[in-house]
Amino acid sequence: MFTRRRRSTPPRAVSPWPFVGMGLMAASFFLYAASGMLAPPWGVAVLLLVWLVLLLVCCAWWTPHPQRLPWVGLLSVVLWFAALNAGGALLGWSG
């Protein structure tokens, strides 16, 4: 007589952008970790701390702002490049 029916909602489309951003963050981690060839240990520690902050930003923005994650991943690569070039030019990092 009376039957309960659940309302089904269509599944939301999954955005690929957070996965792209985290892939860029994973790729940039290897750049930051291999910086010991050019930078002193304290410089590598600072670089890895910067990378960790960017990773936390990506984790915080996963659901609310998924389109921003690839930009954060690209920013991490640009920051790494700029930091090593600035360290080489201004601080004499040569490896």
Helices and strands as residue ranges (DSSP letters): H 17-33, G 34-37, H 41-61, G 66-68, H 69-90
